[in-house]
């Protein structure tokens, strides 16, 4: 028998808000530039979706950045450097996240449809609770207020551990995990959902894998746009996503692909 769909747990940046997942890239680039070790946008996107302290640590472990840090500081980066950078990134992330908090088209509509069918709405993020302070009311003004919000500092470990998904399920009072779906634009978020025992749906066009605003993506020649999205789709598929969509507006098509029983009131239209 197919498990009944009980809950959908959404990522935030690149999935429900911030088309292109631009806010963390801007903040991280500013953070490292201020430390005297500039990084590229492509480097900032490496390990995207992790808790921000873990993300900073992973960036410092990249050979090019580690070497640049050594060249500028005269010593290899330490745990104390991670702590200092993490302390500084909070205000940067809060400012950029607030500026990039527009809902991705279709987000509010899909949540409304799910709720009308009796499906619980969870969410989790690599952002801390502080970084989400301005995003939550802004999202609510645009029609999106998940039943549960779990932030990176709400659990002992962030992605790819399953703890944020499991905390969602506990607070929603929902089980089993096989009756739940995790929707995310980053490979580490797909790994999180898989580790939790949930079904996973990747989001390609609006997420970190493409990394462009909606306007920038639309301005590309058709073939270049298709190639970028195809590469992002493949990366999410390789990460283990059970289905991959372009944006959250395509969610019904992906839900229909999964071996999960949808509510009787649910329809593709």
Secondary structure, 3 states (H helix, E strand, C coil): CCEECCEEEECCECCCECCCCCHHHHHHHHHHHHCCCCCCHHHHHCCCCCCHHHHHHHHHHCHHHHHHHHHHHCCCCCHHHHHHHHHHHHHHHHHHHHHCCCECCCHHHHHHHHHHCCCEEEEECCCCCCCCHHHHHHHHHCCCCCCCCECHHHCCCCCCCCHHHHHHHHHHCCCCHHHEEEEECCHHHHHHHHHHCCEEEEECCCCCCCCCCHHHHHHCCHHHHHHHHHHHHHHHHHCCCCEEECCHHHHHHHHHHCCEECCCCCCCC
